[in-house]
Amino acid sequence: MKYLIFLSLLCLVSCYNEEKASIVVNLEDKVESIQYLQFAKSLDYIRLEDDSCLISEIERIYIDGDTICLLDRKKGGIFVYTSQGKLVSNINYYGKAPQEFSDVSAFSIDPHLNQICVYDMSSMKIKKYSYSGQFIKSYDTDVYVWDFAVLKDERNLFVHPYYARKVKYGIWMTDSLNNILKDFPLDIPEDDQFVFFNTHFNRRGDELFYYDRIYDRMMYMTSDTLYTLYSFDLKQRLSDELRAKDPATYRWENFAMMWNFSMSEDCLLMNYYYYEQENPYRWVFLNRKTNQLITSEYLVNDIDSIQSESRSVFYLNDKLWCRVVDSDKNEDCDILLQLIHL
């Protein structure tokens, strides 16, 4: 009996380690192209109204039922649309008034209360708005963070994945009164000075997939769970020796950072920015069933004739991703979203 228990434990440990095994990503090992039919079944399109031409580039998209919420990369603010592409509201309330914000330092939605949530770093506040654009409330955070997600019961999952001497860092959960409900320990070297300020989530309800761009690992998070799903042995990662030096002294060549990713039950699609390359972007596709990985400079739509040069494929849910069709091909400023059904 003891022998059988030992074998069972050994099997569990082996399976756990296998899941977390490092996956090699070499951006020089390329195929001609990655094609939609390797992961997609069909495509649909939505044209988003932008009569005032305010959207410069989409940075993040969330979908909540029949509502689409997107953040403009510059100063256009947050745009809320119906699933038919009709504009509901544009939350670009820049200013110093209580209902305004100096900047959208981070952006989340609360799908449980149907609210837009803005973290304004300059005022250290989270400000909330209805999907129709009405100001609801504001509360202090007393923390400096790079990103956050608002989960059930207005719990905030904060991310600051870089060693800091004077402010809190790591990943932690609070309530709206700043009480820490859960603190997730992260192994963050104190001498690592290299940092990417943007973070990337895929959100599935109150579950989040988070790519740690500093240490190239995919993490799974809930309000009480955090573990590494994948570690990536990125061959173009900046060396540990250079990472301990002043970033101002770097020569920006021959290394890469993750730019964007979308996860599903069966696959993972990532895009990396490869410094000092004529074509600096590399698409990386991982079959999660087989762990087979391929890399290419090109992501090709082989389902219909409408191609896109966008370097981001946005996660909406496990069965739906989207990509922006190039706006310079449109006669107006409307944004054409290419919906990718998995």
Buried (B, 14 or more C-beta within 10 A) or exposed (E): EEEEEEEEEEEEEEEEEEEEEEBEBBBEEBEEBBBBEBBBEEBEEBBBBBEEEBBEBBBBBBBBEEBBBBBBEEEBBBBBBBEEBEBBBBBBBEEEEEEBBEEBBBBBBBBBBEBBBBBBBEBBBBBBBBBEBEBBEBEEBEBBBBBBBBBEEBBBBBBBBBBEEEEBBBBBBBEBEEEEBBEBEBEBEEEBBBEBEBBBBBBBEBEBBBBBBBBBBBBBBBBEEBEEBBBBEBEBBBEEEBBEBEEEEBEEEEBBBBBBBBBBEEBBBBBBBBBEBEEBBBBBBBBBEEEEBBBBBBBBBEBEEBBBEBBBBBBBEBEBBBBBBEBEEEEEBBBBBBBBEB
